[in-house]
């Protein structure tokens, strides 16, 4: 198994592996190019097609930050506002018509809890899956391994540590469902 295969499978791996460093370097160059553009620049589509696993025409405002980019897959008609961080050591799959507020963080990476393990420089991750028609409010953070169901809403500033049911609205830190409206 390669370090990339271990990484994508959620197994511990060393991020200093040569292939992974080269992939991050390529992503950084594409992010630099994309983040230097403004709305209407003709290079935007080409750059996002090269950067992302599946772009699908998502509107992504700059700046936009990724680890690799290739592990991010957008459904059609998505919108990403300014200053978002999608850290994709594992896959991030986003359904159709999803919207992300300013400074949203989707974080697939994780680190050992034990000091000795952290000192060895290993990490791992878990994928994030977001269904169709989801709204993630500004400043929200979605942690590794979380799935968000179709039509759900994540309130601004929420820290999502657990799966979100379809149609639910979650708020707070840690994010908890709001009671249904009567």
VOGU-3710 file (C-alpha; in Angstrom, 3 decimals, decimal comma):
1> xxxxxxxxxx> 0,000/0,000/0,000  1,144/3,525/-0,734  0,870/6,395/1,738  -1,871/7,902/-0,441  -3,858/4,648/-0,379  -3,481/4,488/3,412  -4,491/8,163/3,703  -7,637/7,781/1,594  -8,596/4,591/3,459  -8,387/6,402/6,813
11> xxxxxxxxxx> -5,371/4,442/8,010  -2,386/6,094/9,723  0,146/7,459/7,244  3,108/9,839/7,109  2,192/13,145/5,419  5,859/13,689/4,487  5,682/10,918/1,863  7,144/12,160/-1,445  4,011/11,529/-3,529  1,828/13,365/-1,003
21> xxxxxxxxxx> 4,223/16,306/-0,768  4,222/16,589/-4,580  0,412/16,479/-4,652  0,130/19,214/-2,010  2,671/21,335/-3,871  0,654/21,009/-7,089  -2,536/21,911/-5,205  -0,829/24,943/-3,644  0,172/26,202/-7,077  -3,368/25,802/-8,393
31> xxxxxxxxxx> -4,814/27,487/-5,271  -2,394/30,385/-5,719  -3,460/30,725/-9,351  -7,171/30,488/-8,523  -7,013/32,816/-5,520  -5,362/35,475/-7,698  -8,408/35,614/-9,994  -11,552/37,698/-9,850  -15,092/36,933/-11,002  -15,179/36,689/-14,786
41> xxxxxxxxxx> -11,563/35,567/-15,285  -11,554/32,938/-18,003  -8,870/30,845/-16,237  -11,094/30,029/-13,262  -12,892/27,048/-14,796  -9,682/25,468/-16,071  -7,952/25,906/-12,718  -10,829/24,446/-10,681  -11,124/21,522/-13,104  -7,433/20,763/-12,507
51> xxxxxxxxxx> -7,599/21,333/-8,734  -10,764/19,455/-7,765  -11,784/15,824/-8,134  -15,195/16,916/-9,454  -15,912/20,614/-9,926  -19,339/20,497/-11,638  -19,394/24,289/-12,075  -19,530/25,137/-8,355  -19,268/28,877/-7,686  -16,281/29,215/-5,352
61> xxxxxxxxxx> -15,301/32,639/-4,068  -11,683/33,368/-3,288  -9,751/32,724/-1,207  -10,377/28,983/-1,183  -8,020/26,515/0,518  -7,534/22,739/0,215  -4,922/20,128/1,104  -5,036/18,190/-2,168  -8,209/19,267/-3,951  -8,406/16,010/-5,918
71> xxxxxxxxxx> -10,428/14,378/-3,139  -13,207/17,007/-3,221  -16,295/16,206/-5,307  -19,072/18,765/-5,867  -22,523/18,007/-7,161  -24,118/20,546/-9,520  -25,203/24,073/-8,563  -23,126/24,484/-5,384  -21,930/27,767/-3,881  -18,893/28,329/-1,618
81> xxxxxxxxxx> -18,474/31,778/-0,074  -15,225/33,575/0,793  -12,452/32,069/2,896  -13,448/28,413/3,099  -11,038/25,605/4,037  -11,823/22,125/2,693  -9,041/19,890/4,067  -9,288/16,744/1,980  -6,908/14,027/3,123  -9,970/11,810/2,746
91> xxxxxxxxxx> -12,786/12,347/0,297  -15,256/15,185/0,704  -18,424/14,423/-1,256  -20,908/17,270/-1,615  -24,371/16,810/-3,090  -26,295/19,070/-5,456  -27,335/22,641/-4,642  -25,318/22,909/-1,416  -24,314/26,306/-0,065  -21,454/27,183/2,272
101> xxxxxxxxxx> -21,179/30,470/4,159  -18,006/32,451/4,678  -15,087/30,733/6,457  -16,624/27,252/6,613  -14,142/24,477/7,438  -14,585/20,870/6,298  -11,834/18,953/8,107  -11,187/15,311/7,261  -7,790/15,033/9,000  -7,181/13,877/12,539
111> xxxxxxxxxx> -4,197/13,292/14,826  -3,319/10,772/17,533  -4,479/11,625/21,039  -1,396/10,037/22,627  1,685/12,252/22,861  4,127/9,509/21,786  2,061/8,730/18,677  1,869/12,414/17,730  5,652/12,639/18,058  5,963/9,971/15,331
121> xxxxxxxxxx> 4,327/12,361/12,863  1,453/10,166/11,739  -2,074/11,286/11,005  -5,229/9,796/9,517  -8,634/10,949/8,441  -12,244/10,105/7,800  -14,364/11,224/4,835  -17,093/13,858/4,995  -20,337/13,356/3,076  -22,870/16,121/2,526
131> xxxxxxxxxx> -26,249/15,406/0,936  -28,259/17,511/-1,501  -29,673/20,966/-0,672  -27,598/21,479/2,487  -26,824/24,951/3,879  -23,733/25,307/6,089  -23,659/28,707/7,806  -20,638/30,967/8,081  -17,819/29,894/10,360  -19,193/26,379/10,857
141> xxxxxxxxxx> -16,710/23,527/11,284  -17,467/19,972/10,160  -15,172/17,358/11,729  -13,807/14,097/10,274  -16,240/11,293/9,492  -19,417/13,391/9,608  -22,314/12,848/7,201  -24,911/15,571/6,739  -28,277/14,463/5,347  -30,260/15,986/2,503
151> xxxxxxxxxx> -31,887/19,336/3,249  -30,116/19,838/6,577  -29,007/23,222/7,920  -25,846/23,787/9,952  -26,075/27,044/11,883  -23,362/29,677/11,697  -20,456/28,897/14,006  -21,623/25,348/14,743  -19,025/22,640/15,360  -20,419/19,437/13,850
161> xxxxxxxxxx> -18,993/16,392/15,625  -21,736/13,868/14,744  -23,870/12,957/11,760  -26,771/15,293/10,959  -30,119/13,751/10,012  -31,841/14,729/6,757  -33,858/17,916/7,204  -32,430/18,657/10,659  -31,125/22,039/11,782  -28,118/21,887/14,104
171> xxxxxxxxxx> -26,524/24,739/16,055  -23,913/25,289/18,738  -20,667/23,740/19,928  -20,949/20,838/19,791  -23,776/21,080/17,267  -27,125/19,810/18,507  -30,457/19,581/16,673  -33,002/22,321/17,198  -36,374/20,972/18,308  -38,947/20,729/15,515
181> xx> -41,200/23,767/15,131  -44,718/23,178/16,394
//
